[in-house]
Amino acid sequence: TSSKRTLRTLFRPPALPPPVVSEESPSQKKLLAYHKGKEEQKIINQILIDRALEVYYIDMDEREERDAAPPITELPSTVRKYFFIKPLNILSFQAEYFFLKNCVQSNPMVPIQQQWLRSMLAMVPQSLMEGRDRELLTEDLLKEIVRDYEKSMQRCVLRRALVKPDIKELDKLEEEAPLPSLPLGLDFSSMWRNSYIKAKNQINSTLHILHPTMKTLLDFGYTAFFNFLVVDFSSCRLKGPIDCRSLKTDASLSCSKAEDKITTTWYQRVLGLFSQPESLDGVKLDQLESFYNCVAVLISNQLKELLQRTTEVFVKLFDLEDRRRLPIFKMDLTLDENRMEFYPSLQDLEEAILFVVDCIGQTLQNFQKVDAWLMGGTETLDAELPAHIVQWAKSTLGESITDNLEGPKQHFKGYVENYGWLVDGTAEERINTFIAEQPSFDEYT
């Protein structure tokens, strides 16, 4: 061993004082225990300081040996305190900080109380804890809670016992996630179950869609509309070529017949249902208005769904990827007053196809509300086709019509290029010019 005295050998491990056994009164024992705790805290602090200084002194010894400087044999307490608070070497300061941090983190933490975990489990409905998979999930959740609790306690104790110095190099070495923040907008000061049950009961008493009459009304609508369309052109292609006037006429007749059929069947059943007194069982007098509003909304949704489904089926006939059901339209190529054109024009054809969408949207708009019918009013149901559905249908049909009319346009262009000069006056002008030149017989020939 080396006989060289270093700063590390100046500080010996402190010895704990021997226990004192005496016969004191309870008050004296309490006072002595308090003083004993204070003394032990001082000893622990002294140990931490000595261990931290040891790391620094080791570094100082290495520097002394390297620089051949004379060893330091005495270190006053004031200088010792100064070196601990204001070390000259940042690396040794970092080592001191991490050592103190490990000392604090190695201390045992107060475990989470089992009563808290049992209280958490008691708040979970029993139906959610049945089954082997649910039990395993519960165990995993409890373990996660314990880990989060211990981690939070450790970080809390560390922040209270040790102040992190403001050093940039230390921030790079120690990346610590921020503490979790409380959820914004949530109040955990009171239990939510009572308010939830109260709100649930209130909804059950005012949510009229749960009334048995509404279920019967839904059954009526499903039976009448599940395979019914206001306009059905699915077999239109089998009829062969049709003209634009026939398309408009067929659409108008189909919408009129569908409205009459719905009025005499489904709507009459609805009115008959609400003509019976038992249809309002359980509905209070002050709830009649909201009840009939619910009926109006339900019927309106059923009618709108029927119109929307009919529109979607009609638009699907013009699907660009499936031309098997594409209707065939009859168009004539006419020559009138030295002009060659289609009849009807391509614009008239597009307007006739879009007319079907408007015709569907104008159907089923004159049904009275149930409460208006019962009280002799004139208010009608809102069965208008949604604007975004109309816009989607017309834009989709416009793209399909433009694509499908490319063939007729090219056909017409070929006629104009090949024979247009015969009808636009070009041929007549050439003949008149030829005659005015008075050609010879051979030239005439």
C-alpha positions as CSV (number, residue, x, y, z in Angstrom):
1,T,0.0,0.0,0.0
2,S,1.1,3.6,-0.6
3,S,2.0,5.7,2.4
4,K,0.9,8.8,0.6
5,R,-1.9,10.6,2.4
6,T,-4.7,11.8,0.2
7,L,-7.8,13.8,0.8
8,R,-9.8,10.6,0.6
9,T,-8.2,9.3,3.8
10,L,-9.0,12.3,5.8
11,F,-12.7,11.4,6.2
12,R,-13.6,8.2,8.1
13,P,-17.1,6.7,8.2
14,P,-18.9,8.2,11.1
15,A,-19.9,5.8,13.9
16,L,-23.4,5.7,15.2
17,P,-23.8,6.6,18.9
18,P,-24.4,3.7,21.3
19,P,-27.9,3.1,22.4
20,V,-28.9,4.5,25.8
21,V,-31.2,2.5,28.0
22,S,-32.8,4.3,30.9
23,E,-36.0,4.6,32.8
24,E,-37.6,7.8,31.6
25,S,-41.1,9.0,31.7
26,P,-43.3,8.9,28.5
27,S,-42.8,12.6,27.9
28,Q,-39.1,12.2,28.2
29,K,-39.1,9.2,25.9
30,K,-41.0,11.2,23.3
31,L,-38.6,14.1,23.6
32,L,-35.6,11.9,23.4
33,A,-37.0,10.1,20.3
34,Y,-37.5,13.4,18.6
35,H,-33.9,14.5,19.4
36,K,-32.7,11.1,18.3
37,G,-34.4,11.4,14.9
38,K,-32.8,14.8,14.4
39,E,-29.4,13.4,15.2
40,E,-29.9,10.5,12.9
41,Q,-31.0,12.9,10.1
42,K,-27.8,14.9,10.6
43,I,-25.7,11.7,10.5
44,I,-27.4,10.6,7.2
45,N,-26.8,14.0,5.7
46,Q,-23.1,13.8,6.8
47,I,-22.8,10.4,5.1
48,L,-24.3,11.7,1.9
49,I,-21.9,14.7,1.9
50,D,-18.8,12.5,2.6
51,R,-19.8,10.1,-0.2
52,A,-20.3,12.9,-2.6
53,L,-17.0,14.5,-1.6
54,E,-15.2,11.2,-2.1
55,V,-16.1,11.2,-5.8
56,Y,-14.8,14.7,-6.1
57,Y,-11.6,14.0,-4.1
58,I,-10.8,10.9,-6.3
59,D,-10.8,13.3,-9.2
60,M,-8.6,15.7,-7.3
61,D,-6.1,12.9,-6.5
62,E,-5.8,12.0,-10.1
63,R,-5.2,15.6,-11.0
64,E,-2.5,16.0,-8.3
65,E,-0.7,12.9,-9.5
66,R,-0.9,14.1,-13.1
67,D,0.3,17.6,-12.4
68,A,2.9,16.6,-9.7
69,A,1.4,19.1,-7.4
70,P,2.1,18.9,-3.6
71,P,-0.6,17.0,-1.8
72,I,-3.1,18.8,0.3
73,T,-3.0,17.6,3.9
74,E,-5.5,19.8,5.5
75,L,-8.9,21.1,4.4
76,P,-10.8,23.5,6.5
77,S,-14.5,23.1,7.0
78,T,-15.3,26.3,5.1
79,V,-13.3,25.2,2.1
80,R,-14.8,21.8,2.3
81,K,-18.3,23.3,2.2
82,Y,-17.3,25.6,-0.6
83,F,-16.0,22.7,-2.8
84,F,-19.3,20.8,-2.3
85,I,-21.4,23.7,-3.3
86,K,-19.2,25.3,-5.9
87,P,-17.1,22.5,-7.5
88,L,-14.6,23.5,-10.1
89,N,-15.1,20.4,-12.3
90,I,-18.5,20.1,-14.0
91,L,-18.0,16.4,-14.5
92,S,-17.5,15.8,-10.8
93,F,-20.5,17.9,-10.0
94,Q,-22.6,15.7,-12.4
95,A,-21.3,12.6,-10.7
96,E,-22.2,14.1,-7.3
97,Y,-25.7,14.8,-8.5
98,F,-26.3,11.4,-10.0
99,F,-25.0,9.8,-6.9
100,L,-27.3,11.7,-4.6
101,K,-30.2,11.0,-7.0
102,N,-29.4,7.2,-6.8
103,C,-29.4,7.4,-3.0
104,V,-32.8,9.1,-3.0
105,Q,-34.3,6.7,-5.5
106,S,-32.9,3.6,-3.7
107,N,-34.9,4.5,-0.6
108,P,-38.0,2.4,0.0
109,M,-41.3,4.0,-1.1
110,V,-44.5,3.8,0.8
111,P,-46.5,1.1,-1.0
112,I,-50.0,1.7,-2.3
113,Q,-52.7,0.6,0.2
114,Q,-54.6,-2.5,-0.7
115,Q,-57.8,-0.7,0.5
116,W,-57.4,1.7,-2.4
117,L,-57.2,-1.1,-5.0
118,R,-60.2,-2.8,-3.5
119,S,-62.1,0.4,-3.7
120,M,-61.2,0.7,-7.3
121,L,-62.4,-2.8,-8.1
122,A,-65.6,-2.3,-6.1
123,M,-66.6,0.5,-8.6
124,V,-66.4,-1.8,-11.6
125,P,-69.6,-3.7,-12.4
126,Q,-69.4,-7.4,-11.7
127,S,-70.6,-8.2,-15.2
128,L,-67.4,-6.7,-16.6
129,M,-65.2,-8.9,-14.3
130,E,-66.6,-12.3,-15.2
131,G,-64.5,-14.7,-17.3
132,R,-60.9,-15.7,-17.3
133,D,-59.8,-13.1,-19.8
134,R,-61.5,-10.4,-17.7
135,E,-59.6,-11.5,-14.6
136,L,-56.3,-11.4,-16.4
137,L,-57.1,-8.0,-17.7
138,T,-58.0,-6.8,-14.2
139,E,-54.7,-8.1,-12.9
140,D,-52.7,-6.3,-15.6
141,L,-54.6,-3.1,-14.9
142,L,-53.8,-3.3,-11.2
143,K,-50.2,-3.9,-11.9
144,E,-50.1,-0.9,-14.1
145,I,-51.7,1.2,-11.4
146,V,-49.1,0.0,-8.9
147,R,-46.3,0.8,-11.2
148,D,-47.6,4.3,-12.0
149,Y,-48.1,4.9,-8.3
150,E,-44.6,3.9,-7.3
151,K,-43.1,5.9,-10.2
152,S,-45.1,9.0,-9.2
153,M,-44.1,8.7,-5.6
154,Q,-40.4,8.2,-6.5
155,R,-40.4,11.3,-8.7
156,C,-42.3,13.3,-6.1
157,V,-39.8,12.4,-3.4
158,L,-36.9,13.1,-5.7
159,R,-38.2,16.6,-6.5
160,R,-38.7,17.4,-2.9
161,A,-35.4,16.1,-1.6
162,L,-33.0,17.1,-4.4
163,V,-33.0,20.3,-6.4
164,K,-31.8,19.7,-10.0
165,P,-29.0,22.2,-10.9
166,D,-29.4,24.4,-13.9
167,I,-26.7,22.9,-16.1
168,K,-27.3,22.3,-19.9
169,E,-24.9,19.3,-20.0
170,L,-27.0,17.7,-17.2
171,D,-30.2,18.2,-19.2
172,K,-28.8,16.4,-22.2
173,L,-27.7,13.4,-20.0
174,E,-31.0,13.2,-18.1
175,E,-34.1,13.2,-20.2
176,E,-37.1,13.1,-17.9
177,A,-40.7,13.1,-19.1
178,P,-43.0,15.8,-17.7
179,L,-45.3,14.9,-14.9
180,P,-48.8,13.9,-16.0
181,S,-51.3,16.7,-15.9
182,L,-54.9,16.5,-14.8
183,P,-57.5,16.1,-17.6
184,L,-59.0,19.5,-18.6
185,G,-62.8,19.9,-18.2
186,L,-63.3,17.0,-15.8
187,D,-64.4,17.4,-12.2
188,F,-63.5,14.4,-10.0
189,S,-64.6,16.1,-6.8
190,S,-67.9,14.2,-6.7
191,M,-69.1,10.8,-7.8
192,W,-70.6,10.7,-11.3
193,R,-72.8,7.6,-10.9
194,N,-75.7,9.4,-9.3
195,S,-75.8,12.1,-11.9
196,Y,-75.5,9.4,-14.6
197,I,-78.4,7.4,-13.3
198,K,-80.5,10.6,-13.0
199,A,-79.8,11.6,-16.6
200,K,-80.5,8.0,-17.8
201,N,-83.9,8.0,-16.1
202,Q,-84.7,11.4,-17.5
203,I,-83.8,10.3,-21.0
204,N,-85.9,7.1,-20.7
205,S,-88.9,9.2,-19.6
206,T,-88.5,11.8,-22.5
207,L,-87.0,9.7,-25.3
208,H,-90.2,8.8,-27.1
209,I,-88.4,6.7,-29.7
210,L,-88.5,3.9,-27.1
211,H,-92.3,4.0,-27.0
212,P,-94.1,0.8,-28.3
213,T,-96.0,2.9,-30.8
214,M,-92.8,4.0,-32.4
215,K,-91.7,0.3,-32.9
216,T,-95.0,-0.4,-34.6
217,L,-94.5,2.6,-36.8
218,L,-91.0,1.4,-37.8
219,D,-92.5,-2.0,-38.7
220,F,-95.1,-0.4,-41.0
221,G,-92.4,1.6,-42.8
222,Y,-90.1,-1.4,-43.2
223,T,-92.9,-3.6,-44.5
224,A,-94.0,-1.0,-47.1
225,F,-90.7,0.4,-48.3
226,F,-88.0,-2.3,-48.0
227,N,-88.3,-3.5,-51.6
228,F,-90.3,-0.5,-53.1
229,L,-89.0,2.3,-55.4
230,V,-90.8,5.4,-56.5
231,V,-89.3,5.1,-60.0
232,D,-88.0,1.8,-61.3
233,F,-86.1,1.9,-64.6
234,S,-84.2,-1.4,-64.0
235,S,-85.9,-3.0,-67.1
236,C,-85.7,0.2,-69.2
237,R,-83.0,-1.3,-71.4
238,L,-85.2,-4.3,-72.3
239,K,-87.8,-2.0,-73.8
240,G,-85.4,-0.9,-76.5
241,P,-84.7,2.7,-77.6
242,I,-86.8,5.4,-75.9
243,D,-87.1,9.1,-76.6
244,C,-86.7,11.9,-74.1
245,R,-90.4,12.7,-74.0
246,S,-91.3,9.1,-73.1
247,L,-88.7,9.2,-70.4
248,K,-90.2,12.2,-68.8
249,T,-93.7,10.8,-69.1
250,D,-92.8,7.5,-67.6
251,A,-91.1,9.2,-64.7
252,S,-94.0,11.4,-63.9
253,L,-96.5,8.5,-64.1
254,S,-94.4,6.3,-61.9
255,C,-94.0,9.0,-59.2
256,S,-97.8,9.7,-59.3
257,K,-98.7,6.0,-59.0
258,A,-96.2,5.4,-56.2
259,E,-97.5,8.4,-54.2
260,D,-101.1,7.1,-54.6
261,K,-100.1,3.6,-53.5
262,I,-98.3,4.9,-50.5
263,T,-101.2,7.1,-49.5
264,T,-103.8,4.3,-49.7
265,T,-101.7,1.7,-47.9
266,W,-98.9,2.8,-45.6
267,Y,-100.3,6.3,-44.7
268,Q,-103.7,4.9,-43.9
269,R,-102.2,2.3,-41.6
270,V,-100.3,5.1,-39.8
271,L,-103.4,7.2,-39.3
272,G,-105.3,4.2,-38.1
273,L,-102.6,3.4,-35.6
274,F,-102.8,6.9,-34.0
275,S,-106.6,6.9,-34.1
276,Q,-106.5,4.3,-31.3
277,P,-106.3,5.6,-27.7
278,E,-103.8,3.0,-26.7
279,S,-101.2,4.5,-29.0
280,L,-100.6,7.2,-26.4
281,D,-100.3,4.9,-23.4
282,G,-97.8,6.3,-20.9
283,V,-97.5,9.7,-22.6
284,K,-98.4,12.6,-20.3
285,L,-100.4,15.6,-21.4
286,D,-97.5,18.0,-21.3
287,Q,-95.4,15.5,-23.5
288,L,-97.9,15.3,-26.4
289,E,-96.2,17.9,-28.5
290,S,-92.7,16.4,-28.1
291,F,-94.3,12.9,-28.8
292,Y,-95.9,14.0,-32.0
293,N,-92.7,15.8,-33.0
294,C,-90.9,12.5,-32.6
295,V,-93.5,10.8,-34.8
296,A,-93.1,13.5,-37.5
297,V,-89.3,13.1,-37.5
298,L,-89.6,9.3,-37.7
299,I,-92.0,9.4,-40.7
300,S,-90.0,12.1,-42.4
301,N,-86.8,10.0,-42.1
302,Q,-88.6,7.0,-43.6
303,L,-89.9,9.0,-46.6
304,K,-86.5,10.6,-47.2
305,E,-84.8,7.2,-47.1
306,L,-87.2,6.0,-49.7
307,L,-86.5,8.9,-52.0
308,Q,-82.8,8.7,-51.5
309,R,-82.7,5.0,-52.2
310,T,-84.7,5.5,-55.4
311,T,-82.3,8.3,-56.6
312,E,-79.3,6.1,-55.9
313,V,-80.8,3.2,-57.9
314,F,-81.5,5.5,-60.9
315,V,-78.0,7.0,-60.8
316,K,-76.5,3.5,-60.8
317,L,-78.1,2.8,-64.2
318,F,-75.6,5.2,-65.7
319,D,-72.6,3.6,-64.0
320,L,-69.5,4.1,-66.2
321,E,-68.0,0.8,-65.1
322,D,-71.2,-1.3,-65.7
323,R,-73.0,-0.4,-68.9
324,R,-75.3,-3.5,-68.9
325,R,-78.3,-1.6,-67.6
326,L,-77.6,1.7,-69.4
327,P,-80.8,3.0,-71.0
328,I,-80.8,3.3,-74.8
329,F,-82.1,6.6,-76.2
330,K,-83.4,7.2,-79.8
331,M,-82.0,10.2,-81.5
332,D,-82.3,11.4,-85.2
333,L,-79.7,13.0,-87.3
334,T,-81.7,15.7,-89.2
335,L,-81.0,18.1,-92.0
336,D,-83.0,21.3,-91.7
337,E,-82.3,24.6,-93.6
338,N,-78.8,23.6,-94.6
339,R,-78.0,22.5,-91.0
340,M,-77.2,19.0,-89.8
341,E,-77.9,18.3,-86.1
342,F,-79.3,15.7,-83.7
343,Y,-82.9,15.7,-82.6
344,P,-83.4,16.0,-79.7
345,S,-80.2,17.8,-79.0
346,L,-77.6,16.5,-76.6
347,Q,-78.6,19.3,-74.2
348,D,-82.2,18.2,-74.3
349,L,-81.2,14.6,-73.6
350,E,-79.2,15.7,-70.5
351,E,-82.1,17.8,-69.2
352,A,-84.5,14.9,-69.7
353,I,-82.3,12.6,-67.6
354,L,-81.9,15.2,-64.8
355,F,-85.6,15.8,-64.9
356,V,-86.1,12.3,-63.4
357,V,-84.1,13.3,-60.3
358,D,-86.2,16.5,-59.8
359,C,-89.4,14.4,-60.3
360,I,-88.3,12.0,-57.6
361,G,-87.5,14.8,-55.2
362,Q,-91.0,16.4,-55.7
363,T,-92.8,13.2,-54.8
364,L,-94.3,12.5,-51.3
365,Q,-94.3,16.1,-50.3
366,N,-98.0,16.5,-49.4
367,F,-98.4,14.2,-46.4
368,Q,-100.0,15.8,-43.3
369,K,-98.5,15.5,-39.9
370,V,-100.3,13.1,-37.7
371,D,-101.2,15.7,-35.0
372,A,-102.3,18.1,-37.8
373,W,-104.5,15.4,-39.3
374,L,-106.1,14.7,-35.9
375,M,-106.7,18.3,-35.1
376,G,-107.7,19.5,-38.6
377,G,-104.5,21.3,-39.4
378,T,-102.7,21.7,-42.7
379,E,-99.0,21.3,-41.6
380,T,-97.2,18.8,-43.8
381,L,-94.2,16.5,-43.2
382,D,-90.7,17.4,-44.2
383,A,-89.9,14.8,-46.8
384,E,-87.7,16.9,-49.0
385,L,-84.7,15.1,-50.6
386,P,-81.5,16.4,-48.9
387,A,-79.7,19.0,-51.0
388,H,-76.4,17.1,-50.9
389,I,-78.1,14.0,-52.4
390,V,-79.5,16.1,-55.2
391,Q,-76.2,17.7,-55.9
392,W,-74.4,14.4,-55.9
393,A,-76.9,12.7,-58.2
394,K,-76.8,15.5,-60.8
395,S,-73.0,15.8,-60.8
396,T,-72.6,12.1,-61.2
397,L,-75.2,11.9,-64.0
398,G,-73.6,14.9,-65.7
399,E,-70.2,13.1,-65.8
400,S,-71.8,9.9,-67.0
401,I,-73.8,11.6,-69.8
402,T,-70.7,13.5,-71.0
403,D,-68.8,10.2,-71.2
404,N,-71.6,8.3,-72.9
405,L,-72.2,11.0,-75.5
406,E,-68.7,10.9,-76.8
407,G,-69.7,8.3,-79.4
408,P,-72.6,10.3,-80.9
409,K,-70.5,13.4,-81.0
410,Q,-67.8,11.6,-83.0
411,H,-70.4,10.2,-85.3
412,F,-71.9,13.6,-85.9
413,K,-68.4,15.1,-86.5
414,G,-67.7,12.4,-89.1
415,Y,-70.8,13.3,-91.0
416,V,-70.0,17.0,-90.9
417,E,-66.4,16.5,-92.1
418,N,-67.5,14.2,-95.0
419,Y,-70.7,15.7,-96.2
420,G,-71.0,19.1,-94.6
421,W,-69.9,20.9,-97.8
422,L,-72.9,19.6,-99.6
423,V,-75.4,21.3,-97.4
424,D,-73.6,24.4,-96.1
425,G,-73.5,26.2,-99.6
426,T,-70.0,25.3,-100.5
427,A,-71.0,22.9,-103.3
428,E,-73.6,25.3,-104.7
429,E,-71.0,28.1,-104.8
430,R,-68.5,25.9,-106.6
431,I,-71.1,25.0,-109.2
432,N,-72.1,28.6,-109.8
433,T,-68.4,29.6,-110.2
434,F,-67.9,26.7,-112.7
435,I,-70.9,27.7,-114.8
436,A,-69.8,31.4,-114.8
437,E,-66.5,30.4,-116.3
438,Q,-68.3,29.0,-119.5
439,P,-66.3,25.8,-119.7
440,S,-66.1,23.7,-122.8
441,F,-68.1,20.6,-123.5
442,D,-65.2,18.4,-122.4
443,E,-64.9,20.3,-119.2
444,Y,-68.6,19.9,-118.6
445,T,-68.2,16.2,-119.2
